[in-house]
Amino acid sequence: MLRSLLRSAVAPAKATLIPTTIAATNSTAYYLTSSRTFASKKAKSAASKGGNKSQLKSKSDGKSKSKQEDVVASSSSVEDAVHDLISDERNRRRLLDEDERDKSLDVGPNGRPLFTSVNSLSELGRKDASTYMKFSRKKLEEVLPERLPVGMVKEFEESMRDSLLVRHSFLDLRDNFRRIVDPPLQSSNSKGLTVHKQIVLDGPVSCGKSIALAMLVHWARDEGWLDFLKYNESYLMKLPCKIFDPIPLGEGAGVGRMKDADSMAMPEGSTLYDLVQTGITTTHASVGVVVRLREELSLVKDIPVLIAVDQYNSWFTFTEFEEPVTVRSSRPIHAKEVATVNAFRSMMHDNMMVGAFSHSTAVGKLRKDLPDVPTNARVMFPRYSLDEAAVVSHYYLRQRLIRREAFSEEGWKKLYYLANGNGSEMRWLLPFMR
């Protein structure tokens, strides 16, 4: 209820803020103006009132002219708002560029450094928790070619800096898999902790699960762990195929099934790179190759293999696909009926695997004990703690999302409790601190 009251209080201010991507277009003012509706009363019938037609016409002309003036004025105000927004953004970027030369601004709560000096996810230690780590957007896109998480991109854009908070929960996740690969580390630093080869990240909306998963994949790739073709094909070229059963052929994209064959064999001496290339070049073999690749990955022993799946919960509900039953009816197809999902969904094996739930996708509520998932695999990923929120607030102050004269410890704490630690809501609310 308090959240609703605050939102309604700041709504007029927020309504003037137009997204930068929209403000940059030439048709913005027209689009925003045309989306408005202008209410007007209909002129009363002259016959029913017996009034003068010319007088009614004059009044009508006056109202029409007034409406046109209102539209012009509204259009002008929208254009002014767009211009102010672009100007404010440019001014903020200019000031942030100037701030880069003043290192005294890089201070967090209690005088602690706001940024870590570490440049690698592998080198991060517990002392680096609750500090920000700087990244290069270009390098991130190279190491995560599948696409950066939406929450990460929004954080970069709104803060105007490519930096992320180092969280204890991410370090716990990274170190869990590090101990599996490095037994000496497990015996010396585990302190009685139990490692899990299979983990399902769960937690409330906007707690950072997708970002943590992306950073885990980033770390694993930096460590040289096995991945698919987009990132490190050199590893795939060194690994020979160990299964030589024929690969079943299915329907090709838009071309149906092959008439003269229902399977194909991989030549002897083929590597995992050759297998992946076969799936890319032979559309009929694509599904069969993905299923075979999952079997091959389970046999790789020389290089650590981690299977990471975002929006993992979507694999336990119905898909958007349907199968015709009669001429007028069809039935929805469950995800477990899809061959690729069926091949990768199960966690009932000895391979390292992590899946992250996405509660922003409407897949329905799932039962606590999921099929093909170990009972102890689910790990709750928390929202910001109070200490983390303090660092986040100081970081947004550093990035000029908050006015310095309005910033106070009491103020950011109120907004933290109001948002219940939700990172996205805090980023939206903090600029309204008064």
GUMAR-973304 format. One record per residue (C-alpha): x, y, z. Coordinates in Angstrom, 1 decimal. Each point is the difference from the previous one (the first is absolute). Example, Ala and Ser with C-alpha at 12.3 -4.5 7.8 and 13.67 -1.06 7.14 Angstrom:
<pts>
{pt {12.3; -4.5; 7.8}}
{pt {1.4; 3.4; -0.7}}
</pts>
This chain:
<pts>
{pt {0.0; 0.0; 0.0}}
{pt {2.9; 2.4; 0.9}}
{pt {1.6; -0.8; -3.3}}
{pt {-3.2; 0.9; -1.9}}
{pt {-0.3; 3.3; 1.9}}
{pt {3.6; 0.9; -0.8}}
{pt {-0.4; -0.9; -3.7}}
{pt {-3.2; 2.1; -0.3}}
{pt {1.8; 2.9; 1.7}}
{pt {2.9; -0.1; -2.4}}
{pt {-2.0; -0.9; -3.1}}
{pt {-0.2; 3.5; -1.4}}
{pt {3.7; 0.4; 0.1}}
{pt {0.6; -3.4; -1.5}}
{pt {-2.4; 0.7; -2.8}}
{pt {2.2; 2.7; -1.3}}
{pt {3.0; -2.4; -0.4}}
{pt {0.0; -1.4; -3.5}}
{pt {2.3; -3.0; -0.7}}
{pt {3.2; 1.1; -1.7}}
{pt {-0.6; -2.4; -2.9}}
{pt {-3.3; 1.6; -0.7}}
{pt {1.2; 3.5; 0.5}}
{pt {2.7; -0.5; -2.6}}
{pt {-2.4; -0.5; -2.9}}
{pt {-1.4; 2.7; -2.1}}
{pt {-3.6; -1.1; 0.3}}
{pt {-0.1; 0.0; 3.8}}
{pt {-2.0; 3.2; 0.5}}
{pt {-2.5; -1.1; -2.6}}
{pt {-0.3; -3.5; 1.5}}
{pt {-0.5; 1.3; 3.5}}
{pt {-2.5; 2.7; -1.1}}
{pt {-2.0; -2.3; -2.2}}
{pt {-0.4; -2.5; 2.9}}
{pt {-1.8; 2.6; 2.0}}
{pt {-3.8; 0.2; 0.0}}
{pt {-1.7; 3.3; 0.2}}
{pt {-3.5; -0.1; 1.5}}
{pt {-2.6; 2.5; -1.4}}
{pt {-3.7; 0.5; 0.5}}
{pt {-2.3; -0.4; -3.0}}
{pt {-1.8; 3.1; -1.2}}
{pt {-3.6; -0.1; 1.0}}
{pt {-2.6; -0.4; -2.8}}
{pt {-1.2; 3.3; -1.3}}
{pt {-3.4; -1.5; -0.8}}
{pt {-0.6; -1.1; 3.6}}
{pt {1.0; 3.4; 1.4}}
{pt {-1.3; 2.1; -2.8}}
{pt {3.2; 2.0; 0.0}}
{pt {1.7; 2.0; -2.7}}
{pt {2.0; -2.2; -2.4}}
{pt {2.5; 2.6; -0.8}}
{pt {0.6; 0.6; 3.7}}
{pt {0.5; -3.8; 0.5}}
{pt {2.4; -0.1; -2.9}}
{pt {1.9; 2.9; 1.4}}
{pt {0.3; -1.7; 3.3}}
{pt {1.0; -3.2; -1.7}}
{pt {2.7; 1.8; -2.0}}
{pt {1.2; 1.5; 3.2}}
{pt {0.2; -3.3; 1.8}}
{pt {1.7; -1.6; -3.0}}
{pt {2.6; 2.8; -0.1}}
{pt {0.5; -0.5; 3.8}}
{pt {0.6; -3.7; -0.5}}
{pt {2.6; 0.6; -2.7}}
{pt {1.8; 2.5; 2.3}}
{pt {-0.1; -2.6; 2.8}}
{pt {1.5; -2.6; -2.4}}
{pt {2.8; 2.4; -1.1}}
{pt {0.7; 0.9; 3.7}}
{pt {0.1; -3.6; 1.0}}
{pt {2.3; -0.9; -2.9}}
{pt {2.2; 2.9; 1.0}}
{pt {0.2; -1.1; 3.6}}
{pt {0.9; -3.6; -1.0}}
{pt {2.7; 1.2; -2.3}}
{pt {1.3; 2.2; 2.8}}
{pt {0.0; -3.0; 2.4}}
{pt {1.9; -2.1; -2.6}}
{pt {2.5; 2.8; -0.5}}
{pt {0.5; 0.4; 3.8}}
{pt {0.5; -3.7; 0.4}}
{pt {2.6; -0.3; -2.7}}
{pt {1.8; 3.1; 1.4}}
{pt {-0.1; -1.4; 3.5}}
{pt {1.4; -3.3; -1.2}}
{pt {2.8; 1.7; -1.9}}
{pt {0.8; 2.2; 3.0}}
{pt {0.1; -3.0; 2.3}}
{pt {2.3; -1.9; -2.3}}
{pt {2.3; 3.1; -0.2}}
{pt {0.1; 0.3; 3.8}}
{pt {0.7; -3.7; 0.4}}
{pt {2.9; 0.3; -2.4}}
{pt {1.3; 2.8; 2.2}}
{pt {-0.5; -2.0; 3.2}}
{pt {2.3; -2.7; -1.4}}
{pt {2.9; 2.2; 0.9}}
{pt {-1.1; 0.4; 3.6}}
{pt {0.8; -3.3; 1.7}}
{pt {-1.3; 1.4; 3.3}}
{pt {-3.5; -0.7; -1.2}}
{pt {0.6; -3.7; -0.2}}
{pt {-0.8; -0.5; 3.7}}
{pt {-2.8; -2.2; 1.3}}
{pt {-1.5; -0.3; 3.5}}
{pt {2.3; 0.5; 3.0}}
{pt {2.7; 1.3; -2.3}}
{pt {0.5; -3.4; -1.7}}
{pt {1.2; -0.2; -3.7}}
{pt {-3.0; -0.1; -2.3}}
{pt {1.8; -1.9; -2.7}}
{pt {2.2; -3.1; 0.2}}
{pt {3.4; 0.1; -1.6}}
{pt {-0.3; -3.7; -1.1}}
{pt {-0.5; -0.4; -3.8}}
{pt {-0.9; -3.7; -0.1}}
{pt {-3.0; -1.9; 1.4}}
{pt {2.4; -2.8; 0.9}}
{pt {2.1; 2.3; 2.3}}
{pt {-3.0; 1.4; 1.9}}
{pt {0.2; -0.8; 3.7}}
{pt {-2.3; 0.6; 3.0}}
{pt {1.6; 3.3; 0.6}}
{pt {-1.3; 1.2; -3.4}}
{pt {-3.6; -0.8; 0.9}}
{pt {-2.3; 3.1; 0.1}}
{pt {2.2; 1.9; -2.4}}
{pt {-0.5; 0.7; -3.7}}
{pt {2.0; -1.7; -2.7}}
{pt {0.6; 1.9; -3.3}}
{pt {-0.6; -1.8; -3.3}}
{pt {0.4; 0.7; -3.7}}
{pt {-3.2; -0.3; -1.9}}
{pt {1.8; -1.2; -3.1}}
{pt {1.9; -2.7; 1.9}}
{pt {-3.2; -1.1; 1.8}}
{pt {-1.8; -0.4; -3.4}}
{pt {2.9; -2.1; -1.2}}
{pt {0.1; -2.3; 3.0}}
{pt {-3.8; -0.2; 0.1}}
{pt {-1.0; -0.1; -3.7}}
{pt {-3.4; -1.5; 0.9}}
{pt {-1.1; 3.5; 1.1}}
{pt {0.3; 2.0; 3.3}}
{pt {-2.8; -0.4; 2.5}}
{pt {-2.6; 2.8; -0.2}}
{pt {0.5; 1.0; 3.6}}
{pt {3.8; 0.5; -0.6}}
{pt {-0.6; 2.1; -3.1}}
{pt {-2.5; 2.2; 1.9}}
{pt {2.4; 0.4; 2.9}}
{pt {2.8; 1.1; -2.4}}
{pt {-2.2; 2.4; -1.9}}
{pt {-1.7; 1.7; 3.0}}
{pt {3.2; 0.3; 2.1}}
{pt {2.0; 1.0; -3.1}}
{pt {2.9; -2.3; 1.0}}
{pt {0.7; -3.6; -0.8}}
{pt {0.5; -1.2; 3.5}}
{pt {-1.7; -2.6; 2.2}}
{pt {-0.2; -0.6; 3.7}}
{pt {2.1; -2.9; 1.3}}
{pt {-2.4; -1.9; 2.3}}
{pt {0.6; -2.7; 2.6}}
{pt {-2.6; -2.1; -1.6}}
{pt {1.9; -0.1; -3.3}}
{pt {3.3; -0.8; 1.7}}
{pt {-1.8; -2.9; 1.8}}
{pt {-1.3; -1.3; -3.4}}
{pt {3.4; 0.3; -1.7}}
{pt {1.9; -1.6; 2.8}}
{pt {-2.5; -2.9; 0.2}}
{pt {1.0; -1.1; -3.6}}
{pt {3.7; 0.9; 0.6}}
{pt {0.2; -2.4; 2.9}}
{pt {-1.4; -2.8; -2.2}}
{pt {2.8; 0.4; -2.6}}
{pt {2.7; 0.8; 2.5}}
{pt {-0.2; -2.6; 2.9}}
{pt {3.0; 1.5; 1.9}}
{pt {-1.9; 3.3; 0.2}}
{pt {-3.0; -1.9; 1.3}}
{pt {1.9; -1.7; 2.8}}
{pt {1.8; 3.2; 1.1}}
{pt {-2.7; 2.7; -0.4}}
{pt {-3.4; -1.9; 0.2}}
{pt {-0.4; 0.5; 3.7}}
{pt {-2.6; -2.8; 0.1}}
{pt {-1.9; 1.3; -3.0}}
{pt {-1.7; -2.5; -2.3}}
{pt {0.6; 0.4; -3.7}}
{pt {-2.8; -0.6; -2.5}}
{pt {0.6; -1.1; -3.6}}
{pt {-3.6; 1.0; -0.9}}
{pt {-1.5; 3.3; 1.1}}
{pt {-3.3; 1.7; -0.8}}
{pt {0.1; 3.7; 0.8}}
{pt {-3.3; 1.2; 1.3}}
{pt {-1.1; 3.3; 1.6}}
{pt {-2.3; 3.0; -0.4}}
{pt {-0.2; 2.2; -3.0}}
{pt {3.0; 2.3; -0.6}}
{pt {2.3; -1.7; 2.5}}
{pt {2.8; -0.4; -2.6}}
{pt {-0.3; -3.7; -1.0}}
{pt {0.6; 0.5; -3.7}}
{pt {2.9; 2.4; 0.5}}
{pt {1.6; -2.5; 2.5}}
{pt {-0.4; -2.8; -2.5}}
{pt {1.6; 2.1; -2.8}}
{pt {2.9; 0.9; 2.2}}
{pt {0.4; -3.7; 1.0}}
{pt {0.2; -0.9; -3.7}}
{pt {2.5; 2.9; -0.6}}
{pt {2.2; -1.4; 2.8}}
{pt {-0.2; -3.6; -1.2}}
{pt {1.0; 1.1; -3.5}}
{pt {2.9; 2.1; 1.4}}
{pt {1.1; -3.2; 1.8}}
{pt {0.0; -1.9; -3.3}}
{pt {-3.0; -2.2; 0.7}}
{pt {-1.7; -1.7; -3.0}}
{pt {-2.7; 1.9; -1.9}}
{pt {-1.8; 0.0; -3.3}}
{pt {1.2; 1.2; -3.4}}
{pt {-0.5; 3.8; 0.4}}
{pt {2.7; 0.5; 2.6}}
{pt {2.8; -2.6; 0.0}}
{pt {-0.1; -2.2; -3.1}}
{pt {3.7; -0.9; 0.5}}
{pt {-0.9; -2.2; 3.0}}
{pt {-2.7; -1.8; -2.0}}
{pt {2.6; -0.8; -2.7}}
{pt {2.1; -1.8; 2.5}}
{pt {-2.7; -2.3; 1.4}}
{pt {-0.8; -3.1; -2.0}}
{pt {-3.5; -1.4; -0.3}}
{pt {-0.5; -3.1; 2.1}}
{pt {-3.5; -1.1; -1.2}}
{pt {-0.3; -1.1; -3.6}}
{pt {-3.6; -1.2; -0.1}}
{pt {-1.9; 1.4; -3.0}}
{pt {-1.5; 3.4; 0.6}}
{pt {-3.8; 0.0; -0.7}}
{pt {-1.2; 2.5; -2.6}}
{pt {-3.2; 2.0; 0.5}}
{pt {-1.9; 2.6; -1.9}}
{pt {2.0; 2.7; -1.6}}
{pt {-0.9; 3.6; 0.4}}
{pt {-2.8; 0.6; -2.6}}
{pt {1.0; -3.1; -2.1}}
{pt {-1.6; -2.9; 1.9}}
{pt {1.8; -3.3; 0.4}}
{pt {2.6; -1.6; -2.3}}
{pt {-1.4; -2.7; -2.3}}
{pt {3.0; -2.2; -0.3}}
{pt {1.5; -0.1; 3.5}}
{pt {-1.1; 0.1; 3.7}}
{pt {3.4; 0.2; 1.6}}
{pt {3.6; 1.0; -0.7}}
{pt {3.4; -1.2; 1.4}}
{pt {2.8; 2.1; 1.3}}
{pt {3.3; -0.9; -1.7}}
{pt {2.6; -1.7; 2.2}}
{pt {2.5; 2.4; 1.5}}
{pt {-2.6; 2.8; 0.2}}
{pt {0.3; 2.6; 2.8}}
{pt {-2.7; 1.8; 1.9}}
{pt {0.7; 3.0; -2.3}}
{pt {-0.9; -2.2; -3.0}}
{pt {-3.2; -1.1; 1.8}}
{pt {-1.1; 3.5; 0.7}}
{pt {0.8; 1.0; -3.6}}
{pt {-2.1; -2.9; -1.3}}
{pt {-3.0; 1.4; 2.0}}
{pt {0.5; 3.4; -1.5}}
{pt {0.4; -1.0; -3.6}}
{pt {-2.5; -2.9; -0.1}}
{pt {-3.3; 1.3; 1.1}}
{pt {-1.6; -3.5; 0.2}}
{pt {2.7; -1.0; 2.5}}
{pt {-0.2; 3.1; 2.2}}
{pt {-2.2; -1.5; 2.8}}
{pt {1.8; -3.3; -0.1}}
{pt {3.3; 1.8; 0.3}}
{pt {-1.1; 2.0; 3.1}}
{pt {-1.2; -3.2; 1.7}}
{pt {3.3; -1.8; -0.9}}
{pt {2.1; 2.9; 1.2}}
{pt {-1.6; -0.2; 3.4}}
{pt {1.0; -3.7; 0.1}}
{pt {3.5; 0.8; -1.1}}
{pt {0.4; 2.8; 2.6}}
{pt {-0.7; -2.5; 2.8}}
{pt {3.0; -2.0; -1.1}}
{pt {2.5; 2.9; -0.1}}
{pt {2.5; -0.4; 2.9}}
{pt {3.0; 2.0; -1.1}}
{pt {-1.7; 3.5; 0.2}}
{pt {-2.6; 1.1; 2.5}}
{pt {-3.5; 0.2; -1.5}}
{pt {-2.7; 2.3; 1.4}}
{pt {-3.5; 0.1; -1.4}}
{pt {-1.7; 3.3; 0.8}}
{pt {-3.7; 0.6; -0.9}}
{pt {-1.8; 3.3; 0.6}}
{pt {-3.9; 0.0; 0.4}}
{pt {0.4; -3.6; 1.0}}
{pt {-3.6; 0.0; 1.4}}
{pt {-1.4; 0.3; -3.5}}
{pt {1.1; -3.6; -0.6}}
{pt {-2.6; -1.3; 2.5}}
{pt {-3.1; 1.4; -1.6}}
{pt {-1.8; 0.1; -3.4}}
{pt {1.6; 1.6; -3.0}}
{pt {-1.6; 2.2; -2.6}}
{pt {0.0; -2.9; -2.5}}
{pt {-3.2; -2.0; -0.7}}
{pt {-0.7; -3.3; -1.7}}
{pt {-3.0; -0.4; -2.3}}
{pt {-2.5; -2.6; 1.4}}
{pt {-2.9; 0.6; -2.4}}
{pt {-0.8; 2.4; -2.7}}
{pt {-1.3; 2.5; 2.6}}
{pt {2.0; -0.8; 3.1}}
{pt {3.5; -0.3; 1.2}}
{pt {1.8; -0.8; 3.3}}
{pt {2.8; 2.0; 1.6}}
{pt {3.4; -1.7; 0.1}}
{pt {1.9; -0.2; 3.3}}
{pt {3.6; 1.0; 0.1}}
{pt {1.1; -3.5; 1.0}}
{pt {-1.3; -1.3; -3.3}}
{pt {2.5; 2.3; -1.9}}
{pt {3.1; -2.1; -0.8}}
{pt {2.6; 2.6; 0.9}}
{pt {-1.7; 0.8; 3.3}}
{pt {-0.4; -3.6; 0.8}}
{pt {3.8; -0.5; -0.6}}
{pt {1.2; 2.9; 2.2}}
{pt {-2.7; 0.4; 2.7}}
{pt {0.9; -2.8; 2.3}}
{pt {2.4; 0.6; 2.9}}
{pt {0.0; -3.6; 1.1}}
{pt {3.6; -0.6; -1.1}}
{pt {3.6; 0.7; 1.1}}
{pt {0.6; 3.0; -2.2}}
{pt {0.3; 3.6; 1.2}}
{pt {-3.2; 1.9; -0.8}}
{pt {-1.7; 3.2; 1.1}}
{pt {-3.4; 1.4; -1.0}}
{pt {-1.5; 3.3; 0.9}}
{pt {-3.7; 0.6; 0.5}}
{pt {-1.4; 3.1; -1.6}}
{pt {-3.1; 1.3; 1.8}}
{pt {-0.4; 2.8; -2.6}}
{pt {-1.2; -2.6; -2.5}}
{pt {-3.6; -1.1; 0.5}}
{pt {0.4; -3.8; 0.2}}
{pt {-2.3; -0.6; 2.9}}
{pt {0.8; -1.2; 3.5}}
{pt {2.1; -3.2; 0.2}}
{pt {-0.1; -2.5; 2.8}}
{pt {3.0; 0.0; 2.4}}
{pt {1.2; -3.5; -0.9}}
{pt {0.7; 0.1; -3.7}}
{pt {0.4; -3.2; -2.1}}
{pt {3.5; -0.9; -1.0}}
{pt {1.5; 2.5; 2.5}}
{pt {1.7; -1.1; 3.3}}
{pt {-1.9; 1.0; 3.1}}
{pt {2.9; 2.0; 1.4}}
{pt {0.9; 1.8; -3.3}}
{pt {-2.2; 3.2; 0.6}}
{pt {2.0; 2.9; 1.3}}
{pt {-1.9; 3.3; 0.9}}
{pt {1.8; 3.0; -1.4}}
{pt {-0.6; 3.1; 2.2}}
{pt {-0.8; 3.5; -0.9}}
{pt {2.3; 2.8; 1.3}}
{pt {0.9; -0.1; 3.6}}
{pt {0.1; 3.3; 2.0}}
{pt {3.8; 0.2; -0.4}}
{pt {-0.2; -0.6; -3.8}}
{pt {-2.7; 2.6; -0.3}}
{pt {2.2; 2.5; 1.7}}
{pt {2.7; -0.6; -2.6}}
{pt {-2.5; 0.1; -2.8}}
{pt {-1.4; 3.3; 1.2}}
{pt {3.5; 1.6; 0.2}}
{pt {0.8; -1.4; -3.5}}
{pt {-3.1; 1.7; -1.4}}
{pt {0.9; 3.2; 1.8}}
{pt {3.5; -0.3; -1.7}}
{pt {-1.7; -0.5; -3.3}}
{pt {-2.2; 3.1; 0.5}}
{pt {-3.3; -1.9; 0.1}}
{pt {-0.6; 1.7; 3.3}}
{pt {0.5; 3.7; 0.9}}
{pt {2.7; 0.4; 2.6}}
{pt {-2.0; 2.6; 2.0}}
{pt {-2.9; -2.4; 0.3}}
{pt {2.0; -3.1; 0.9}}
{pt {-0.2; -1.3; 3.5}}
{pt {0.4; -3.3; 1.8}}
{pt {-3.5; 0.2; 1.4}}
{pt {-1.3; 0.7; -3.5}}
{pt {1.6; -3.0; -1.8}}
{pt {-0.9; -2.3; 2.9}}
{pt {-3.7; 1.0; -0.3}}
{pt {0.1; -0.8; -3.7}}
{pt {1.8; -3.2; 0.6}}
{pt {-2.7; -1.3; 2.3}}
{pt {-2.7; 1.3; -2.2}}
{pt {1.4; -1.9; -3.0}}
{pt {0.7; -3.1; 2.2}}
{pt {3.5; -0.2; -1.4}}
{pt {-1.2; -0.2; -3.6}}
{pt {2.9; 1.3; -2.1}}
{pt {-2.0; 1.3; -2.9}}
{pt {-2.5; 1.8; 2.2}}
{pt {2.8; 1.6; 2.0}}
{pt {1.7; 1.3; -3.1}}
{pt {-3.4; 1.5; -1.0}}
{pt {-0.8; 1.5; 3.4}}
{pt {3.3; 1.4; 1.1}}
{pt {0.1; 3.0; -2.5}}
{pt {-3.2; 1.2; 1.7}}
{pt {1.7; 0.3; 3.4}}
{pt {-0.9; 3.4; 1.6}}
</pts>
